[in-house]
C-alpha cells in the first residue's frame, strides 16, 4: 500500500467519503456527526491523505485541518472494511503527524464518536500516543463525542 497527498475532488475520494458517512450514520445522531465534505476538504487549510492498494484502488483516507499556527485537527479517518486491521489507519496517522510537524504545529486534536462501534478508532488513537481530553475547538461536549489530543515535540 502507498499513501500520498491527493486532491479530494475526485470521484474515488468522494466514494471514500460516502462510505465513511454510511459507516458513521447508524452510530450516533446526525446532529453530533461533524463530517467534512470533499468540497470542504479542498480548502487550503486541509491536507488529504489517500491510501491506495497494489491495484491503485483507494482503500483509506484521513485529513489534517490546520486551525491556527499551533493546532491541527485529525479529520475523516477511514479504512475500507477489507483492509481494516492491516495498518491503514496507522499509516494515515503517521502521515498526518509528519505533515503537522512540517507545518510547525505543536498539537493535534480530534473528535470521534463515544458510542459502541468506535472502539477500533479509540485503540488506534491511543496506540498512536493520543490521550483522551476535554472538548476541543468548538465541538459540543454532548456525550456522543470523545476527544483526543497529542502534543508534538519539536
Beta strands, then each sheet from edge to edge (+ up, - down):
strand 1: 2-5
strand 2: 46-52
strand 3: 58-66
strand 4: 71-79
strand 5: 107-113
strand 6: 131-133
strand 7: 145-151
sheet 1: 1+ 2- 3+ 4- 5- 7+ 6-
end
